[in-house]
């Protein structure tokens, strides 16, 4: 099964970055990564009849972890998780 999650940056400062995330721009939740603690939390769940919010959250969290660790903390304005 193919996976696609769209992430759109909402806010970023030295301490945290917040993204809207979901299957498309009309169906989105909100996710926050704390840069100092390296923790990720779901602020607002994705409400979608096709998949549970956890499906999108897990993939969005994986993408943000990659930005933090593999991409030297560079968080683009728009990114995706695709598999």
C-alpha positions in Angstrom: 0.0 0.0 0.0 1.4 3.4 -1.0 1.6 6.1 1.7 1.5 9.9 1.1 1.4 12.6 3.8 1.7 16.3 3.0 3.3 18.6 5.6 3.0 22.4 5.5 5.0 24.5 7.9 2.8 26.7 10.1 5.3 28.1 12.6 9.0 27.8 13.6 11.3 29.3 16.2 14.4 28.2 18.0 12.4 25.8 20.3 9.8 24.2 18.1 8.3 23.8 14.6 4.6 23.2 13.9 3.2 21.7 10.7 -0.2 21.0 9.3 -0.2 17.4 8.1 -2.6 15.0 6.3 -3.5 13.4 3.0 -4.2 16.7 1.2 -4.6 20.4 2.0 -8.3 20.0 2.8 -7.9 17.3 5.4 -5.2 18.2 7.9 -4.2 17.9 11.5 -1.4 19.7 13.4 1.9 18.2 14.6 4.6 19.9 16.8 8.3 19.0 17.1 10.2 20.3 20.1 13.7 20.8 18.9 15.3 21.0 22.4 13.7 17.9 23.8 13.4 16.1 20.4 9.8 15.2 21.1 6.9 15.1 18.7 3.3 15.5 19.6 0.0 15.6 17.8 -1.7 18.9 18.5 -4.8 18.3 16.3 -5.7 15.0 14.8 -6.5 14.4 11.1 -10.2 13.6 10.7 -10.5 11.3 7.7 -12.8 8.4 7.1 -10.2 6.5 5.1 -7.4 6.2 7.8 -7.0 6.9 11.5 -5.1 10.0 12.5 -2.3 7.7 13.8 -1.6 6.6 10.3 -0.8 10.1 9.2 0.8 11.2 12.5 3.4 8.3 12.4 4.5 9.2 8.9 4.6 12.9 9.5 6.6 12.3 12.7 9.1 10.1 10.7 9.5 12.9 8.2 10.1 15.5 10.9 12.7 13.2 12.6 14.5 13.0 9.3 14.6 16.8 9.0 16.0 17.1 12.5 18.6 14.3 12.3 19.6 13.7 8.7 19.0 17.2 7.3 20.7 19.1 10.1 17.5 20.7 11.5 16.4 22.2 8.2 12.6 22.3 8.1 11.2 23.2 4.6 8.0 25.2 4.2 6.5 22.2 2.4 7.5 18.6 2.4 6.0 15.1 2.0 6.3 11.5 3.3 6.0 9.1 0.4 6.5 5.4 0.3 
